Amino acid sequence: CMDENRFKMTRISIEPMEIIKGGEIHVKVQGEAQESMVLKNLHISTLLNGLEVWTDDQDQEMTELDEGDKHTWEYDAFVPSFAPPGHFDIYFTLITDKGEKVSCLLGKFDVTD
């Protein structure tokens, strides 16, 4: 979802690999700063069949990183039992204190009845 990530993801874990209605999803990303930066937040945008249906922001507590520093972020979400069937795209975007996008992860899921 980005041509050039300034925060290079080195390990990605998504559990479970399929969305289960009424269940939970856990995302864990480890990575390395490619330059000095201050991480302000993780922005999550959820699209259902191409339409944004939900957003969230997770504070990264103004984490200061120098080039080569490692950082891990995690995100847990509950999947409502009433989630409609369809194709979900979930964008996870790391944003700096200057409002710059430095990394993006795109998760794609299909929910069926």
C-alpha positions in Angstrom: 0.0 0.0 0.0 3.1 2.2 -0.1 5.9 2.3 -2.7 8.6 3.1 -0.2 8.3 2.1 3.5 10.6 4.2 5.7 9.8 1.8 8.5 10.8 -1.6 7.1 8.6 -4.5 8.3 10.8 -7.5 9.1 8.2 -9.8 10.6 4.4 -9.9 10.3 2.1 -12.2 12.2 -1.7 -12.3 11.7 -3.8 -14.7 13.8 -6.1 -16.2 12.7 -5.5 -16.1 9.0 -9.2 -16.1 8.4 -11.7 -13.8 10.0 -14.2 -15.6 12.2 -17.5 -13.8 13.1 -17.6 -13.3 16.8 -13.9 -13.9 17.1 -10.8 -11.8 17.5 -7.9 -10.9 15.3 -4.3 -10.2 16.4 -1.8 -8.4 14.3 1.9 -8.1 15.3 4.5 -6.3 13.2 8.2 -6.0 13.9 10.3 -3.7 11.9 13.3 -1.4 11.6 13.5 2.4 11.1 15.3 3.3 7.8 15.9 6.8 9.1 15.3 8.8 12.3 11.6 9.4 13.1 9.1 9.9 15.8 6.1 7.6 15.6 2.8 9.3 16.7 0.1 6.8 15.8 -1.0 3.7 13.9 -4.1 4.5 11.8 -6.4 1.6 10.9 -8.9 1.9 8.1 -11.3 -0.9 7.3 -13.0 -1.1 3.9 -15.9 -3.4 3.1 -16.3 -4.0 -0.6 -14.3 -0.8 -1.2 -16.2 1.5 1.1 -14.7 2.7 4.4 -16.8 1.3 7.3 -14.5 1.9 10.3 -11.4 3.7 11.4 -9.3 3.6 14.5 -6.1 5.2 15.8 -3.7 3.6 18.2 -1.3 5.9 20.0 2.4 5.1 19.5 3.4 7.4 22.4 5.7 9.6 20.3 8.2 6.8 20.1 11.6 8.1 19.0 13.5 5.9 16.6 17.0 6.4 15.1 18.0 4.8 11.9 18.4 1.0 12.5 16.2 1.0 15.7 13.8 -1.8 16.0 10.1 -1.3 17.0 7.1 -3.7 17.4 3.5 -2.7 17.2 0.5 -4.9 17.9 -3.2 -4.5 17.3 -6.2 -6.6 18.6 -9.7 -6.3 17.3 -13.0 -8.0 17.9 -14.9 -9.2 14.8 -18.7 -8.6 15.5 -20.9 -11.7 15.0 -23.1 -9.4 12.8 -20.3 -8.6 10.3 -21.7 -8.6 6.9 -20.4 -11.0 4.2 -18.0 -9.4 1.7 -14.4 -8.5 1.0 -12.6 -6.6 3.7 -9.4 -4.5 3.2 -7.7 -3.4 6.4 -5.0 -0.8 6.1 -2.5 -0.3 9.0 -0.5 2.9 8.5 2.3 4.2 10.8 2.3 8.0 11.0 5.0 10.3 12.4 4.7 13.4 14.6 4.9 15.4 11.3 1.9 13.6 9.8 4.1 11.6 7.4 3.1 8.0 6.5 6.2 5.8 7.0 4.8 2.3 6.6 1.7 0.5 5.5 0.4 -3.0 5.8 -2.7 -4.2 3.9 -4.7 -7.2 5.2 -7.3 -8.7 2.9 -10.1 -10.9 4.2 -13.3 -12.4 2.9 -16.2 -13.0 5.3 -19.0 -15.5 4.3 -22.2 -16.4 6.1 
